[in-house]
């Protein structure tokens, strides 16, 4: 089963859209990123699909200087992809745990590049939303001040070690652009959550942020409930979010709110 590689995103999406929409929760990152690439093309982005009997079984894409993003495949399929890509610059891979490990091992065999484990995330999907009792004081308000949203996203980026958001230009190029944002407010904003547009019935809650001085009062749970309710009201059938598996507090919170883990992802950097 050969991999088919292309830089033509329109042809790629025409052939793979059904596969991506078949599991919208699991394909949340691919759906949102590919939609952004469809409207804001990045030259040099490579797309790939794996077919069997005319049916797409897996996809991948790699933006310039970024990790390869790969859906679940068997070890031999990961090896075939590594062989196809060997000779191209590849900074790393992100995929579900087993797939990421298989591709990293195959890449090392084909290129001698040493894979270094990087970011790990856990994907949760909302079942039955269960608001906390009692809810903390305050209310949810849709963000109206763009400058305030940019400032809060900048604080979040700094807190989690992402690239800083210094101005409108860096905001537009970031993963925050294009999302809707909601604040939980008392006398002033105390927590923030964003959510992606509905794609294939899927919405991803991202990011959720409470400044350190307001933590421990239930505001993160309250604003997560607010945006989850908004997503459902907008027609979402799959509401998902990512967590850091090492953050025991946030994982326990999302479980209490009705989210359940459905997959774990691993990133590797190639050096």
LONUMI-159167 format. One record per residue (C-alpha): residue number from 1; residue in three letters; z, y, x. Coordinates in steps of 0.25 Angstrom, whole numbers, padded with zeros to 4 digits, always signed. Example, Ala and Ser with C-alpha at 12.3 -4.5 7.8 and 13.67 -1.06 7.14 Angstrom:
# residues 2
[1,'ala',[+0031,-0018,+0049]],
[2,'ser',[+0029,-0004,+0055]],
# end
This chain:
# residues 271
[1,'unk',[+0000,+0000,+0000]],
[2,'unk',[-0005,+0012,+0008]],
[3,'unk',[+0001,+0026,+0007]],
[4,'unk',[-0008,+0037,+0002]],
[5,'unk',[-0006,+0050,+0009]],
[6,'unk',[-0011,+0063,+0005]],
[7,'unk',[-0008,+0078,+0006]],
[8,'unk',[-0014,+0081,-0008]],
[9,'unk',[-0002,+0083,-0017]],
[10,'unk',[-0010,+0084,-0030]],
[11,'unk',[-0017,+0070,-0028]],
[12,'unk',[-0004,+0064,-0023]],
[13,'unk',[+0004,+0069,-0036]],
[14,'unk',[-0008,+0065,-0045]],
[15,'unk',[-0006,+0051,-0039]],
[16,'unk',[+0009,+0050,-0038]],
[17,'unk',[+0014,+0058,-0049]],
[18,'unk',[+0017,+0046,-0058]],
[19,'unk',[+0025,+0039,-0048]],
[20,'unk',[+0034,+0052,-0045]],
[21,'unk',[+0036,+0054,-0060]],
[22,'unk',[+0040,+0039,-0062]],
[23,'unk',[+0053,+0041,-0056]],
[24,'unk',[+0056,+0056,-0056]],
[25,'unk',[+0071,+0055,-0053]],
[26,'unk',[+0068,+0047,-0040]],
[27,'unk',[+0056,+0056,-0036]],
[28,'unk',[+0063,+0069,-0039]],
[29,'unk',[+0061,+0074,-0025]],
[30,'unk',[+0046,+0070,-0025]],
[31,'unk',[+0044,+0076,-0038]],
[32,'unk',[+0050,+0090,-0035]],
[33,'unk',[+0044,+0091,-0021]],
[34,'unk',[+0030,+0086,-0025]],
[35,'unk',[+0029,+0096,-0036]],
[36,'unk',[+0033,+0107,-0027]],
[37,'unk',[+0022,+0102,-0017]],
[38,'unk',[+0012,+0102,-0028]],
[39,'unk',[+0014,+0117,-0031]],
[40,'unk',[+0018,+0121,-0017]],
[41,'unk',[+0009,+0113,-0008]],
[42,'unk',[+0014,+0110,+0007]],
[43,'unk',[+0002,+0108,+0016]],
[44,'unk',[+0004,+0095,+0024]],
[45,'unk',[+0013,+0087,+0014]],
[46,'unk',[+0009,+0073,+0014]],
[47,'unk',[+0010,+0064,+0001]],
[48,'unk',[+0009,+0049,+0000]],
[49,'unk',[+0009,+0038,-0010]],
[50,'unk',[+0010,+0023,-0010]],
[51,'unk',[+0002,+0016,-0021]],
[52,'unk',[+0002,+0001,-0026]],
[53,'unk',[-0009,-0003,-0035]],
[54,'unk',[-0012,+0011,-0038]],
[55,'unk',[+0002,+0015,-0042]],
[56,'unk',[+0010,+0025,-0033]],
[57,'unk',[+0023,+0018,-0028]],
[58,'unk',[+0028,+0029,-0018]],
[59,'unk',[+0025,+0042,-0013]],
[60,'unk',[+0029,+0051,-0001]],
[61,'unk',[+0027,+0065,+0004]],
[62,'unk',[+0030,+0073,+0016]],
[63,'unk',[+0030,+0088,+0017]],
[64,'unk',[+0027,+0094,+0031]],
[65,'unk',[+0039,+0093,+0040]],
[66,'unk',[+0047,+0086,+0029]],
[67,'unk',[+0052,+0072,+0027]],
[68,'unk',[+0043,+0061,+0020]],
[69,'unk',[+0048,+0060,+0005]],
[70,'unk',[+0045,+0045,+0001]],
[71,'unk',[+0048,+0038,-0012]],
[72,'unk',[+0053,+0023,-0012]],
[73,'unk',[+0045,+0013,-0004]],
[74,'unk',[+0047,-0001,+0002]],
[75,'unk',[+0048,-0002,+0017]],
[76,'unk',[+0034,-0006,+0019]],
[77,'unk',[+0029,+0005,+0011]],
[78,'unk',[+0037,+0015,+0019]],
[79,'unk',[+0032,+0009,+0032]],
[80,'unk',[+0018,+0010,+0027]],
[81,'unk',[+0020,+0025,+0024]],
[82,'unk',[+0027,+0027,+0038]],
[83,'unk',[+0014,+0021,+0044]],
[84,'unk',[+0005,+0031,+0037]],
[85,'unk',[+0013,+0043,+0041]],
[86,'unk',[+0016,+0039,+0055]],
[87,'unk',[+0009,+0050,+0064]],
[88,'unk',[+0013,+0061,+0054]],
[89,'unk',[+0025,+0070,+0056]],
[90,'unk',[+0036,+0065,+0047]],
[91,'unk',[+0050,+0071,+0048]],
[92,'unk',[+0057,+0061,+0039]],
[93,'unk',[+0058,+0054,+0026]],
[94,'unk',[+0066,+0055,+0013]],
[95,'unk',[+0066,+0043,+0003]],
[96,'unk',[+0075,+0034,-0004]],
[97,'unk',[+0085,+0027,+0006]],
[98,'unk',[+0077,+0014,+0008]],
[99,'unk',[+0063,+0020,+0008]],
[100,'unk',[+0068,+0031,+0018]],
[101,'unk',[+0074,+0021,+0027]],
[102,'unk',[+0061,+0012,+0027]],
[103,'unk',[+0052,+0024,+0030]],
[104,'unk',[+0061,+0029,+0041]],
[105,'unk',[+0061,+0015,+0048]],
[106,'unk',[+0046,+0014,+0046]],
[107,'unk',[+0043,+0028,+0052]],
[108,'unk',[+0051,+0025,+0064]],
[109,'unk',[+0043,+0012,+0066]],
[110,'unk',[+0030,+0020,+0065]],
[111,'unk',[+0034,+0033,+0072]],
[112,'unk',[+0047,+0030,+0081]],
[113,'unk',[+0053,+0042,+0074]],
[114,'unk',[+0068,+0040,+0072]],
[115,'unk',[+0073,+0042,+0057]],
[116,'unk',[+0086,+0049,+0056]],
[117,'unk',[+0093,+0048,+0043]],
[118,'unk',[+0094,+0062,+0035]],
[119,'unk',[+0097,+0066,+0022]],
[120,'unk',[+0102,+0057,+0011]],
[121,'unk',[+0102,+0060,-0004]],
[122,'unk',[+0105,+0053,-0017]],
[123,'unk',[+0097,+0055,-0030]],
[124,'unk',[+0104,+0056,-0043]],
[125,'unk',[+0099,+0055,-0057]],
[126,'unk',[+0106,+0061,-0069]],
[127,'unk',[+0110,+0051,-0080]],
[128,'unk',[+0119,+0056,-0091]],
[129,'unk',[+0123,+0070,-0087]],
[130,'unk',[+0138,+0071,-0088]],
[131,'unk',[+0144,+0086,-0086]],
[132,'unk',[+0157,+0087,-0080]],
[133,'unk',[+0170,+0089,-0088]],
[134,'unk',[+0174,+0100,-0088]],
[135,'unk',[+0163,+0108,-0084]],
[136,'unk',[+0167,+0119,-0074]],
[137,'unk',[+0167,+0133,-0078]],
[138,'unk',[+0154,+0141,-0078]],
[139,'unk',[+0140,+0139,-0083]],
[140,'unk',[+0126,+0135,-0079]],
[141,'unk',[+0116,+0147,-0077]],
[142,'unk',[+0102,+0145,-0073]],
[143,'unk',[+0099,+0153,-0060]],
[144,'unk',[+0092,+0166,-0062]],
[145,'unk',[+0094,+0173,-0049]],
[146,'unk',[+0084,+0167,-0039]],
[147,'unk',[+0091,+0174,-0027]],
[148,'unk',[+0104,+0167,-0031]],
[149,'unk',[+0098,+0154,-0032]],
[150,'unk',[+0091,+0155,-0018]],
[151,'unk',[+0105,+0159,-0013]],
[152,'unk',[+0112,+0147,-0019]],
[153,'unk',[+0101,+0138,-0014]],
[154,'unk',[+0102,+0144,+0000]],
[155,'unk',[+0117,+0141,+0000]],
[156,'unk',[+0114,+0126,-0005]],
[157,'unk',[+0104,+0124,+0006]],
[158,'unk',[+0113,+0129,+0017]],
[159,'unk',[+0124,+0120,+0011]],
[160,'unk',[+0116,+0107,+0012]],
[161,'unk',[+0109,+0111,+0025]],
[162,'unk',[+0095,+0114,+0019]],
[163,'unk',[+0086,+0125,+0024]],
[164,'unk',[+0092,+0139,+0020]],
[165,'unk',[+0086,+0147,+0009]],
[166,'unk',[+0085,+0161,+0014]],
[167,'unk',[+0076,+0168,+0005]],
[168,'unk',[+0066,+0166,-0006]],
[169,'unk',[+0055,+0160,+0003]],
[170,'unk',[+0064,+0149,+0008]],
[171,'unk',[+0069,+0147,-0006]],
[172,'unk',[+0054,+0145,-0011]],
[173,'unk',[+0052,+0135,+0000]],
[174,'unk',[+0065,+0127,-0003]],
[175,'unk',[+0068,+0115,-0012]],
[176,'unk',[+0075,+0125,-0021]],
[177,'unk',[+0063,+0132,-0026]],
[178,'unk',[+0058,+0128,-0040]],
[179,'unk',[+0071,+0123,-0045]],
[180,'unk',[+0080,+0129,-0056]],
[181,'unk',[+0094,+0133,-0053]],
[182,'unk',[+0107,+0134,-0061]],
[183,'unk',[+0120,+0140,-0057]],
[184,'unk',[+0134,+0136,-0062]],
[185,'unk',[+0141,+0149,-0064]],
[186,'unk',[+0155,+0154,-0066]],
[187,'unk',[+0157,+0168,-0063]],
[188,'unk',[+0146,+0166,-0053]],
[189,'unk',[+0137,+0154,-0049]],
[190,'unk',[+0145,+0143,-0043]],
[191,'unk',[+0135,+0131,-0042]],
[192,'unk',[+0120,+0129,-0043]],
[193,'unk',[+0110,+0118,-0046]],
[194,'unk',[+0095,+0118,-0046]],
[195,'unk',[+0085,+0108,-0053]],
[196,'unk',[+0071,+0105,-0051]],
[197,'unk',[+0060,+0107,-0062]],
[198,'unk',[+0058,+0094,-0071]],
[199,'unk',[+0047,+0085,-0064]],
[200,'unk',[+0044,+0072,-0071]],
[201,'unk',[+0057,+0073,-0079]],
[202,'unk',[+0065,+0075,-0066]],
[203,'unk',[+0074,+0086,-0062]],
[204,'unk',[+0082,+0087,-0049]],
[205,'unk',[+0095,+0094,-0048]],
[206,'unk',[+0095,+0101,-0035]],
[207,'unk',[+0102,+0108,-0029]],
[208,'unk',[+0117,+0108,-0034]],
[209,'unk',[+0125,+0118,-0026]],
[210,'unk',[+0139,+0124,-0027]],
[211,'unk',[+0144,+0133,-0016]],
[212,'unk',[+0156,+0128,-0009]],
[213,'unk',[+0166,+0138,-0015]],
[214,'unk',[+0163,+0133,-0029]],
[215,'unk',[+0163,+0118,-0027]],
[216,'unk',[+0173,+0109,-0033]],
[217,'unk',[+0173,+0115,-0047]],
[218,'unk',[+0162,+0107,-0054]],
[219,'unk',[+0151,+0118,-0053]],
[220,'unk',[+0141,+0108,-0046]],
[221,'unk',[+0143,+0098,-0058]],
[222,'unk',[+0141,+0109,-0068]],
[223,'unk',[+0128,+0115,-0062]],
[224,'unk',[+0123,+0101,-0060]],
[225,'unk',[+0125,+0098,-0075]],
[226,'unk',[+0119,+0111,-0079]],
[227,'unk',[+0106,+0108,-0072]],
[228,'unk',[+0106,+0094,-0076]],
[229,'unk',[+0107,+0098,-0090]],
[230,'unk',[+0096,+0108,-0088]],
[231,'unk',[+0087,+0098,-0082]],
[232,'unk',[+0089,+0088,-0094]],
[233,'unk',[+0086,+0100,-0103]],
[234,'unk',[+0073,+0103,-0096]],
[235,'unk',[+0068,+0088,-0098]],
[236,'unk',[+0072,+0081,-0086]],
[237,'unk',[+0074,+0066,-0087]],
[238,'unk',[+0078,+0064,-0073]],
[239,'unk',[+0088,+0074,-0067]],
[240,'unk',[+0092,+0070,-0052]],
[241,'unk',[+0099,+0076,-0040]],
[242,'unk',[+0101,+0073,-0026]],
[243,'unk',[+0114,+0071,-0019]],
[244,'unk',[+0120,+0070,-0005]],
[245,'unk',[+0125,+0055,-0005]],
[246,'unk',[+0136,+0060,+0005]],
[247,'unk',[+0141,+0071,-0005]],
[248,'unk',[+0151,+0063,-0013]],
[249,'unk',[+0155,+0074,-0022]],
[250,'unk',[+0141,+0078,-0027]],
[251,'unk',[+0137,+0063,-0029]],
[252,'unk',[+0150,+0061,-0038]],
[253,'unk',[+0147,+0074,-0046]],
[254,'unk',[+0133,+0070,-0049]],
[255,'unk',[+0137,+0056,-0054]],
[256,'unk',[+0148,+0062,-0063]],
[257,'unk',[+0137,+0071,-0069]],
[258,'unk',[+0128,+0059,-0072]],
[259,'unk',[+0119,+0058,-0060]],
[260,'unk',[+0117,+0044,-0054]],
[261,'unk',[+0111,+0041,-0040]],
[262,'unk',[+0097,+0034,-0041]],
[263,'unk',[+0092,+0035,-0026]],
[264,'unk',[+0096,+0038,-0012]],
[265,'unk',[+0087,+0045,-0002]],
[266,'unk',[+0087,+0046,+0013]],
[267,'unk',[+0080,+0055,+0023]],
[268,'unk',[+0076,+0052,+0037]],
[269,'unk',[+0072,+0062,+0048]],
[270,'unk',[+0062,+0056,+0058]],
[271,'unk',[+0064,+0060,+0073]],
# end
